[in-house]
Amino acid sequence: MDVDSIVLVVCVIALIPLGGVFTALDAAIMSISPARLDELVKEERPGAARLRRVVAVRPRYINLLVLLRIVCELAATVMLAAVLIDALPQVWALVTAAAVMVVLSYVVIGVGPRTLGRQHAYAIALASSLPLQWLGTLLHPVSRLLIVLGNAITPGGGFRQGPFATEIELRELVDMAQERGVVADEERRMIQSVFDLGDTPAREVMVPRTEMVWIEQFKSAGQATSLAVRSGHSRIPVIGDSADDVLGVVYLKDLVTRTYYSVDGGRSITVGELMRPAVFAPDSKRLDGLLDDMQRTRNHMTLLVDEYGGISGLVTIEDVLEEIVGEIADEYDQAETPPVTELDDGRFRVSARLPLDDLGELFDIDLDDPEVDTAGGLLAHALGRVPLPGSTVRTGGLVLTAEGGADPRGRIRISTVLAARDPDAHPAEHVGRDNENGGDCRTEDTTEGPGDGR
């Protein structure tokens, strides 16, 4: 082997690990989080400030590192072929050089350095931030020229939306992070809940009209204060002629301020004088938009209006936040009945507001009725009137029994539903088939009294 061949072999040996270094840097720069980098800058880590300037123009340096890696691979391949041509026939020399470089490019330049770059991203990037800036300044005209040429021959407008084209890809990324232990299960649930805000209408989390606490405008401030203390609510809607005629909202702070300094305990001040304007929104409005409106207007409670213009319920900012972080309870909240309680013999006691899909999952039954959304609604729809405690209905392969009692105002309310599988139901039976269409929807009412429950 002559001197020229020795020089070429030395260059090949040097170019292969150098290409691996550029691959590791590429992987490290791609893996760096700007938020984590900001923390390193605050901690005054050496090289963090320079690295932040590199990350600010990340595509520029990624393109440069890819260019340098390709140069190393191609140069090493050509030099190795030139060395082997002197020792082997020309065809065998080229085939051998190609085979050797494929293995070395995959293992030594590709997989190994890329894995190291991702595992030690910050250490590698911080240590190489200064030479990387030098290379960027020196070779920027060359890499820029190649990018311009590439854009000239590439059809279309490029991938301007970034590596994630759809929400589904982002959701899958969060699931993968949770499986690998990067994100805790509770964190994954919260992130997924943020995505769900844009798909959830306000009526799914609202306090329904039947459970609203309100007060008439002619009542005194003292009476309103008493109601607020008894109900535990700090904001109470003020109505006129009916619950659909909401005139405003009275705040406990305003009530306490006026009644505390009043000689008659607020009996001479009406609620109508203290109320503030109410905020209304359609009950079909998505939660993400509703939350934005509440933050912008500094409003913590919104009255929801249905398609007919009536009040369907109300939503507080706490209701929206609970969709993200879960149930928020304070010192005054009473323990609520769990939405699902498993009983003996395969029966379940469920909340009357349990979604229909969740009820179906308990019995592995497809409950699909476009007219109702909850277990209580399904029972009332199948019964054909407002159910009373003890009312029983057989529908959709289930036996549903209403449970409840009188609320603080003396009105009969169905709070829970006792659900069991119907042993006489046909396997193909499902909700939505009525007697006219050949379905089996039998009802029986074991209660006495008027059917409207009033």
C-alpha positions as CSV (number, residue, x, y, z in Angstrom):
1,M,0.0,0.0,0.0
2,D,1.5,3.3,-1.1
3,V,1.5,6.6,0.8
4,D,-1.6,7.9,-1.1
5,S,-3.6,4.9,-0.1
6,I,-2.6,5.2,3.5
7,V,-3.7,8.9,3.5
8,L,-7.0,7.9,2.0
9,V,-7.6,5.2,4.6
10,V,-6.8,7.6,7.4
11,C,-9.3,10.1,5.9
12,V,-12.0,7.4,5.7
13,I,-11.3,6.5,9.4
14,A,-11.6,10.1,10.4
15,L,-14.7,11.0,8.2
16,I,-16.9,8.1,9.5
17,P,-16.9,9.1,13.2
18,L,-17.1,12.8,12.2
19,G,-20.3,12.0,10.3
20,G,-21.5,10.3,13.5
21,V,-20.8,13.5,15.4
22,F,-22.9,15.5,13.0
23,T,-25.7,12.9,13.3
24,A,-25.6,13.1,17.1
25,L,-25.8,16.9,17.0
26,D,-28.7,16.7,14.6
27,A,-30.6,14.4,17.0
28,A,-29.7,16.5,20.0
29,I,-30.8,19.8,18.5
30,M,-34.1,18.3,17.4
31,S,-34.8,16.9,20.9
32,I,-34.2,20.2,22.9
33,S,-37.2,21.8,24.5
34,P,-37.2,25.6,24.4
35,A,-38.8,25.7,27.9
36,R,-36.1,23.5,29.4
37,L,-33.5,25.6,27.7
38,D,-34.9,28.8,29.2
39,E,-34.5,27.2,32.6
40,L,-30.8,26.4,31.8
41,V,-30.3,30.0,30.9
42,K,-31.7,31.2,34.2
43,E,-29.4,28.7,36.0
44,E,-26.5,30.3,34.0
45,R,-25.3,27.0,32.6
46,P,-22.3,27.4,30.3
47,G,-23.3,27.5,26.7
48,A,-27.0,27.8,27.4
49,A,-27.3,31.4,26.0
50,R,-25.5,30.4,22.8
51,L,-27.6,27.3,22.5
52,R,-30.8,29.3,22.8
53,R,-29.6,31.4,19.8
54,V,-29.0,28.2,17.9
55,V,-32.5,26.8,18.7
56,A,-34.1,30.1,17.7
57,V,-33.1,29.3,14.1
58,R,-33.2,25.5,14.5
59,P,-34.1,24.6,10.9
60,R,-31.0,26.5,9.7
61,Y,-28.6,24.4,11.8
62,I,-30.5,21.2,11.2
63,N,-30.0,21.7,7.4
64,L,-26.4,22.5,7.9
65,L,-25.7,19.3,10.0
66,V,-27.5,17.1,7.4
67,L,-25.3,18.7,4.7
68,L,-22.1,18.0,6.7
69,R,-23.2,14.4,7.4
70,I,-23.9,13.7,3.7
71,V,-20.5,15.2,2.8
72,C,-18.7,12.9,5.2
73,E,-20.6,9.8,4.0
74,L,-20.0,10.5,0.3
75,A,-16.4,11.5,0.8
76,A,-15.6,8.4,2.8
77,T,-17.4,6.2,0.2
78,V,-15.4,7.7,-2.7
79,M,-12.0,7.4,-0.8
80,L,-12.7,3.8,0.2
81,A,-13.6,2.9,-3.3
82,A,-10.3,4.5,-4.6
83,V,-8.3,2.5,-2.1
84,L,-10.0,-0.8,-3.0
85,I,-9.6,-0.3,-6.7
86,D,-5.9,-0.8,-6.4
87,A,-6.3,-4.1,-4.5
88,L,-9.4,-5.6,-6.2
89,P,-11.0,-5.7,-9.7
90,Q,-12.9,-2.5,-10.4
91,V,-16.4,-4.0,-10.1
92,W,-15.6,-5.9,-6.9
93,A,-13.9,-2.8,-5.5
94,L,-17.0,-0.6,-6.0
95,V,-19.4,-3.3,-4.7
96,T,-17.3,-3.9,-1.6
97,A,-17.0,-0.2,-0.9
98,A,-20.7,0.3,-1.2
99,A,-21.5,-2.7,1.1
100,V,-19.0,-1.6,3.7
101,M,-20.2,2.0,3.7
102,V,-23.9,0.9,4.0
103,V,-23.1,-1.0,7.2
104,L,-20.9,1.8,8.6
105,S,-23.4,4.5,7.6
106,Y,-26.3,2.7,9.2
107,V,-24.5,1.7,12.5
108,V,-21.6,4.1,13.1
109,I,-23.1,7.2,11.5
110,G,-26.8,6.5,11.8
111,V,-28.3,4.5,14.6
112,G,-25.6,4.7,17.3
113,P,-25.0,8.5,17.2
114,R,-28.7,9.3,16.8
115,T,-29.5,7.3,20.0
116,L,-26.7,9.0,21.9
117,G,-27.9,12.4,20.7
118,R,-31.4,11.8,22.0
119,Q,-30.3,10.3,25.3
120,H,-27.8,13.1,26.1
121,A,-29.3,15.9,24.1
122,Y,-28.6,18.8,26.5
123,A,-25.0,17.8,27.4
124,I,-24.0,17.3,23.7
125,A,-25.8,20.5,22.5
126,L,-24.3,22.7,25.3
127,A,-20.8,21.4,24.7
128,S,-21.0,22.0,20.9
129,S,-22.9,25.3,20.9
130,L,-19.8,27.4,20.2
131,P,-18.3,25.4,17.3
132,L,-21.8,25.0,15.9
133,Q,-22.2,28.7,15.7
134,W,-18.9,29.0,14.0
135,L,-19.8,26.4,11.4
136,G,-23.2,28.1,10.9
137,T,-21.6,31.5,10.2
138,L,-18.9,30.0,7.9
139,L,-21.1,27.7,5.8
140,H,-24.3,29.6,5.9
141,P,-24.0,30.9,2.3
142,V,-23.4,27.3,1.0
143,S,-26.3,25.8,3.0
144,R,-28.6,28.7,2.0
145,L,-27.8,28.2,-1.7
146,L,-28.6,24.5,-1.5
147,I,-31.9,25.2,0.3
148,V,-32.9,27.7,-2.4
149,L,-32.1,25.1,-5.1
150,G,-34.1,22.5,-3.2
151,N,-37.1,24.7,-2.9
152,A,-36.9,25.6,-6.6
153,I,-37.3,21.9,-7.7
154,T,-39.6,20.9,-4.9
155,P,-43.3,21.2,-5.8
156,G,-45.9,22.6,-3.4
157,G,-45.6,25.1,-0.6
158,G,-43.7,22.8,1.8
159,F,-44.7,21.4,5.2
160,R,-45.5,24.7,6.9
161,Q,-47.8,23.3,9.6
162,G,-44.9,21.5,11.3
163,P,-44.5,17.8,12.1
164,F,-48.0,17.4,13.5
165,A,-50.7,17.8,10.8
166,T,-53.7,16.7,12.9
167,E,-54.9,16.6,16.5
168,I,-55.0,12.8,16.4
169,E,-51.2,12.7,15.9
170,L,-50.7,15.0,19.0
171,R,-53.0,12.7,21.0
172,E,-51.1,9.7,20.0
173,L,-47.8,11.4,20.9
174,V,-49.2,12.1,24.4
175,D,-50.3,8.4,24.8
176,M,-46.8,7.3,23.7
177,A,-45.2,9.6,26.3
178,Q,-47.4,8.1,29.0
179,E,-46.6,4.5,28.0
180,R,-42.8,5.3,28.2
181,G,-43.1,7.0,31.6
182,V,-42.3,10.5,30.3
183,V,-45.8,11.8,31.2
184,A,-47.8,10.6,34.3
185,D,-51.2,9.1,33.8
186,E,-52.9,12.0,35.5
187,E,-51.0,14.5,33.3
188,R,-52.0,12.5,30.2
189,R,-55.6,12.7,31.2
190,M,-55.4,16.5,31.7
191,I,-53.7,17.0,28.4
192,Q,-56.4,14.9,26.6
193,S,-59.1,16.9,28.5
194,V,-57.7,20.1,27.0
195,F,-58.2,18.7,23.5
196,D,-61.7,17.6,24.5
197,L,-62.7,21.2,25.4
198,G,-63.1,22.1,21.8
199,D,-65.5,19.1,21.2
200,T,-67.6,19.5,24.4
201,P,-70.7,21.7,24.3
202,A,-71.5,23.7,27.4
203,R,-74.8,21.8,28.1
204,E,-72.8,18.7,29.0
205,V,-71.3,20.3,32.0
206,M,-74.0,22.8,33.0
207,V,-76.0,22.9,36.1
208,P,-79.5,22.1,34.6
209,R,-82.3,24.6,35.1
210,T,-84.1,22.2,37.5
211,E,-81.1,22.4,39.9
212,M,-80.5,26.1,39.6
213,V,-80.9,28.3,42.7
214,W,-82.5,31.7,41.9
215,I,-84.3,34.6,43.5
216,E,-87.0,37.0,42.5
217,Q,-86.0,40.7,41.9
218,F,-88.5,42.0,44.5
219,K,-87.0,40.0,47.3
220,S,-84.9,41.9,49.9
221,A,-81.1,41.9,50.2
222,G,-81.5,40.2,53.6
223,Q,-83.5,37.4,52.1
224,A,-81.0,37.0,49.3
225,T,-78.2,36.8,51.8
226,S,-80.0,34.1,53.8
227,L,-80.5,32.1,50.5
228,A,-76.9,32.4,49.6
229,V,-75.8,31.2,53.1
230,R,-78.3,28.3,53.0
231,S,-77.5,27.2,49.4
232,G,-73.7,27.8,49.6
233,H,-73.7,29.8,46.4
234,S,-71.9,33.2,46.1
235,R,-73.7,34.1,42.8
236,I,-77.4,33.8,42.4
237,P,-79.4,34.5,39.2
238,V,-82.2,37.1,39.6
239,I,-85.4,36.4,37.8
240,G,-88.5,38.4,36.9
241,D,-91.8,36.7,35.9
242,S,-90.3,33.2,35.5
243,A,-87.0,31.2,35.5
244,D,-86.7,32.0,31.8
245,D,-86.8,35.7,32.6
246,V,-83.3,36.2,34.1
247,L,-82.7,39.8,34.7
248,G,-79.2,39.7,36.3
249,V,-77.0,38.1,38.9
250,V,-76.6,39.1,42.5
251,Y,-73.2,38.6,44.3
252,L,-72.8,37.6,47.9
253,K,-70.1,40.2,48.3
254,D,-72.5,43.0,47.3
255,L,-75.2,41.6,49.6
256,V,-72.9,41.4,52.6
257,T,-71.6,44.9,51.9
258,R,-75.1,46.4,51.9
259,T,-76.6,44.4,54.7
260,Y,-73.7,44.7,57.0
261,Y,-73.9,48.5,57.2
262,S,-77.7,48.6,56.9
263,V,-79.7,49.3,60.1
264,D,-82.6,47.1,59.0
265,G,-80.5,44.1,57.9
266,G,-81.1,44.9,54.2
267,R,-84.9,44.6,54.3
268,S,-85.3,47.9,52.6
269,I,-83.0,47.1,49.7
270,T,-84.3,44.9,46.9
271,V,-82.3,42.4,45.0
272,G,-83.1,44.2,41.8
273,E,-81.1,47.2,43.1
274,L,-78.0,45.2,43.7
275,M,-77.9,42.8,40.8
276,R,-75.3,43.0,38.1
277,P,-75.8,42.2,34.3
278,A,-76.1,38.6,33.5
279,V,-74.0,37.0,30.7
280,F,-75.8,34.6,28.3
281,A,-74.5,32.1,25.8
282,P,-76.0,29.3,23.7
283,D,-75.9,25.9,25.4
284,S,-74.3,24.5,22.2
285,K,-71.2,26.7,22.6
286,R,-67.9,24.8,22.9
287,L,-66.2,24.9,26.3
288,D,-62.9,26.3,24.9
289,G,-64.7,29.3,23.4
290,L,-66.8,29.7,26.6
291,L,-63.6,29.7,28.8
292,D,-62.0,32.3,26.5
293,D,-65.1,34.5,26.9
294,M,-65.1,34.2,30.6
295,Q,-61.5,35.1,30.9
296,R,-61.8,38.1,28.6
297,T,-64.9,39.5,30.3
298,R,-63.8,38.5,33.9
299,N,-67.0,36.7,34.4
300,H,-67.3,33.5,36.4
301,M,-70.9,32.5,35.6
302,T,-72.8,32.2,32.3
303,L,-76.5,31.5,31.8
304,L,-77.1,29.1,28.9
305,V,-79.9,29.5,26.5
306,D,-81.5,26.6,24.5
307,E,-82.6,26.8,20.8
308,Y,-86.0,28.0,21.9
309,G,-84.7,31.0,23.8
310,G,-85.4,29.5,27.3
311,I,-82.9,29.1,30.1
312,S,-81.5,25.5,30.0
313,G,-79.0,25.9,32.8
314,L,-75.8,27.7,33.9
315,V,-72.1,27.1,33.8
316,T,-69.4,28.5,36.1
317,I,-65.7,28.7,35.4
318,E,-65.2,26.0,38.0
319,D,-67.4,23.6,35.9
320,V,-65.1,24.2,32.9
321,L,-61.9,23.8,34.9
322,E,-63.2,20.6,36.4
323,E,-63.3,19.2,32.9
324,I,-59.5,19.6,32.8
325,V,-58.3,18.9,36.3
326,G,-61.1,16.8,37.7
327,E,-63.4,17.4,40.6
328,I,-62.6,20.6,42.6
329,A,-64.0,20.5,46.1
330,D,-63.7,23.0,48.9
331,E,-64.3,22.9,52.7
332,Y,-68.1,23.5,52.2
333,D,-68.8,21.0,49.5
334,Q,-70.8,18.0,50.7
335,A,-69.7,14.5,49.6
336,E,-71.6,13.6,46.5
337,T,-73.1,10.2,45.6
338,P,-70.8,8.4,43.1
339,P,-72.1,8.4,39.6
340,V,-72.0,4.6,39.5
341,T,-72.4,2.1,42.4
342,E,-72.3,-1.6,41.7
343,L,-74.9,-3.6,43.7
344,D,-75.6,-7.3,43.9
345,D,-76.9,-9.5,41.1
346,G,-75.3,-7.4,38.4
347,R,-77.4,-4.3,39.2
348,F,-76.1,-0.7,39.2
349,R,-77.3,2.4,41.0
350,V,-76.4,5.3,38.6
351,S,-76.9,9.0,38.7
352,A,-79.9,10.2,36.7
353,R,-77.4,12.5,34.9
354,L,-75.1,9.7,33.9
355,P,-74.4,9.9,30.1
356,L,-76.2,7.3,28.0
357,D,-73.0,5.9,26.6
358,D,-71.6,5.3,30.1
359,L,-74.8,3.4,31.1
360,G,-74.5,1.2,28.0
361,E,-70.8,0.4,28.8
362,L,-71.9,-1.0,32.2
363,F,-73.9,-3.7,30.4
364,D,-72.0,-3.9,27.1
365,I,-75.1,-2.6,25.3
366,D,-75.3,0.0,22.6
367,L,-77.7,2.7,23.9
368,D,-78.2,5.0,21.0
369,D,-81.2,7.4,21.3
370,P,-80.8,10.8,19.6
371,E,-83.6,12.3,21.7
372,V,-82.0,11.8,25.2
373,D,-78.5,12.0,26.6
374,T,-78.8,10.7,30.2
375,A,-80.1,7.7,32.1
376,G,-82.9,9.8,33.7
377,G,-83.8,11.1,30.2
378,L,-83.9,7.5,28.8
379,L,-86.3,6.5,31.6
380,A,-88.6,9.5,31.2
381,H,-88.6,9.1,27.4
382,A,-89.5,5.4,27.6
383,L,-92.1,6.1,30.2
384,G,-93.7,8.8,28.2
385,R,-94.1,11.3,31.1
386,V,-92.2,12.7,34.1
387,P,-91.2,9.7,36.3
388,L,-91.9,9.4,40.0
389,P,-89.7,7.4,42.5
390,G,-90.6,3.8,41.9
391,S,-91.5,4.1,38.2
392,T,-90.1,1.1,36.3
393,V,-89.5,0.8,32.6
394,R,-88.1,-2.0,30.4
395,T,-86.2,-0.7,27.3
396,G,-83.1,-1.3,25.4
397,G,-82.5,-4.6,27.1
398,L,-82.5,-3.0,30.6
399,V,-84.8,-2.6,33.5
400,L,-84.7,0.9,34.9
401,T,-86.2,2.0,38.2
402,A,-86.5,5.6,39.2
403,E,-85.2,6.6,42.7
404,G,-85.4,10.0,44.4
405,G,-87.4,12.2,46.7
406,A,-88.4,15.8,47.4
407,D,-85.8,18.6,47.0
408,P,-85.5,21.6,49.4
409,R,-88.4,23.3,47.6
410,G,-90.7,20.2,48.0
411,R,-90.6,19.1,44.4
412,I,-90.1,15.5,43.5
413,R,-86.8,14.9,41.8
414,I,-85.3,11.7,40.3
415,S,-81.7,11.6,41.6
416,T,-80.7,8.0,40.8
417,V,-81.7,5.2,38.6
418,L,-81.5,1.5,39.5
419,A,-80.4,-0.3,36.3
420,A,-80.4,-4.1,35.7
421,R,-80.2,-6.3,32.6
422,D,-83.6,-7.4,31.4
423,P,-83.6,-11.2,31.4
424,D,-86.5,-11.3,28.9
425,A,-85.0,-8.9,26.4
426,H,-84.1,-10.1,22.9
427,P,-80.3,-9.8,22.2
428,A,-81.0,-7.5,19.2
429,E,-83.2,-5.1,21.2
430,H,-81.8,-1.6,21.5
431,V,-82.9,1.9,22.4
432,G,-84.7,3.8,19.7
433,R,-87.1,1.0,18.6
434,D,-90.6,1.7,19.7
435,N,-93.8,-0.2,19.5
436,E,-94.7,1.1,16.0
437,N,-91.4,-0.2,14.6
438,G,-91.7,-3.6,16.1
439,G,-89.5,-3.0,19.1
440,D,-90.2,-4.0,22.7
441,C,-90.5,-1.0,25.0
442,R,-92.6,-2.1,28.0
443,T,-93.3,0.2,31.0
444,E,-94.9,-0.3,34.3
445,D,-95.5,2.4,37.0
446,T,-95.7,1.2,40.6
447,T,-96.3,4.7,42.0
448,E,-99.5,6.5,42.6
449,G,-100.4,10.1,42.0
450,P,-100.1,12.5,39.1
451,G,-97.5,11.8,36.5
452,D,-95.9,15.2,36.3
453,G,-94.4,14.9,39.8
454,R,-95.5,18.3,40.9
